[in-house]
């Protein structure tokens, strides 16, 4: 399980860094400075780390909250809406992390 998380984070890092590198020449244009490549790599790595940590954290939260919610609903079915709210809040972490990664790449 741990190697799968590490592999997922590595793939996310590579994909986001490569997309930042591909977008770099169009964003800089003709007036490319000396630090433009390192800025693109830094932004790509920052976006990858933010996205990976947020998505892995959201997955962990959904796993824990979802299993607890199913256990609670097995005993008391009227807790469905409350449990769904908590699972949705945990899933919202992934959406926020993805949005932050896009904001970092666009800066």
C-alpha positions as CSV (number, residue, x, y, z in Angstrom):
1,X,0.0,0.0,0.0
2,X,2.8,2.4,0.9
3,X,4.6,1.8,-2.4
4,X,1.4,2.6,-4.3
5,X,1.1,5.9,-2.6
6,X,4.7,6.7,-3.3
7,X,4.3,5.7,-6.9
8,X,1.2,7.9,-7.2
9,X,3.0,10.9,-5.7
10,X,5.9,10.3,-8.1
11,X,3.7,10.1,-11.2
12,X,1.8,13.2,-10.1
13,X,5.1,15.1,-9.6
14,X,6.4,14.2,-13.0
15,X,3.1,15.0,-14.8
16,X,2.6,18.4,-13.2
17,X,6.3,19.3,-13.6
18,X,6.2,18.3,-17.3
19,X,3.1,20.4,-17.8
20,X,4.7,23.4,-16.2
21,X,7.8,22.9,-18.4
22,X,5.6,22.6,-21.5
23,X,3.7,25.8,-20.7
24,X,6.9,27.8,-19.8
25,X,8.0,29.0,-23.3
26,X,4.5,30.3,-24.2
27,X,4.2,32.1,-20.9
28,X,7.7,33.8,-21.0
29,X,7.6,34.8,-24.7
30,X,10.6,36.5,-26.3
31,X,11.8,38.2,-23.2
32,X,13.0,35.1,-21.4
33,X,15.1,35.9,-18.4
34,X,17.9,33.8,-17.0
35,X,15.9,32.3,-14.1
36,X,12.8,31.5,-16.2
37,X,13.5,27.8,-16.5
38,X,14.2,27.4,-12.8
39,X,11.0,29.3,-12.0
40,X,9.0,27.0,-14.2
41,X,10.5,23.9,-12.6
42,X,10.0,25.3,-9.1
43,X,6.3,26.2,-9.8
44,X,5.8,22.7,-11.3
45,X,7.3,21.0,-8.3
46,X,5.3,23.2,-5.9
47,X,2.1,22.4,-7.8
48,X,2.9,18.7,-7.8
49,X,3.6,18.6,-4.1
50,X,0.5,20.5,-3.3
51,X,-1.7,18.4,-5.5
52,X,-0.2,15.1,-4.3
53,X,-0.4,15.9,-0.6
54,X,-3.9,17.1,-0.9
55,X,-5.1,14.2,-2.9
56,X,-3.4,11.6,-0.8
57,X,-4.7,13.3,2.4
58,X,-8.2,13.4,1.0
59,X,-8.0,9.7,0.0
60,X,-6.9,8.8,3.6
61,X,-9.7,11.0,5.1
62,X,-12.4,9.5,2.8
63,X,-11.2,6.0,3.7
64,X,-11.4,6.6,7.4
65,X,-14.6,8.6,7.4
66,X,-16.3,6.4,4.9
67,X,-15.7,3.2,6.8
68,X,-16.8,4.9,10.0
69,X,-19.9,6.2,8.3
70,X,-20.8,2.8,6.9
71,X,-20.5,1.3,10.3
72,X,-22.7,3.9,11.8
73,X,-25.3,3.6,9.1
74,X,-25.4,-0.2,9.6
75,X,-26.6,0.4,13.1
76,X,-28.7,3.5,12.5
77,X,-29.8,4.1,8.9
78,X,-31.1,7.6,9.7
79,X,-27.5,8.8,9.9
80,X,-27.1,8.6,6.1
81,X,-27.2,12.4,5.5
82,X,-24.8,13.2,8.3
83,X,-22.4,10.6,7.1
84,X,-22.6,11.8,3.6
85,X,-21.8,15.4,4.7
86,X,-18.6,14.2,6.4
87,X,-17.5,12.2,3.4
88,X,-18.2,15.1,1.1
89,X,-16.1,17.4,3.3
90,X,-13.2,15.0,3.2
91,X,-13.6,14.8,-0.6
92,X,-13.6,18.5,-0.8
93,X,-9.9,18.5,0.3
94,X,-8.9,16.9,-3.1
95,X,-10.8,19.6,-5.0
96,X,-9.2,22.4,-3.0
97,X,-5.7,20.8,-3.5
98,X,-6.3,20.5,-7.3
99,X,-7.5,24.1,-7.5
100,X,-4.4,25.3,-5.6
101,X,-2.2,23.3,-7.9
102,X,-3.7,25.0,-10.9
103,X,-3.4,28.4,-9.3
104,X,0.3,27.8,-8.6
105,X,0.9,26.6,-12.2
106,X,-0.8,29.7,-13.6
107,X,1.2,32.2,-11.5
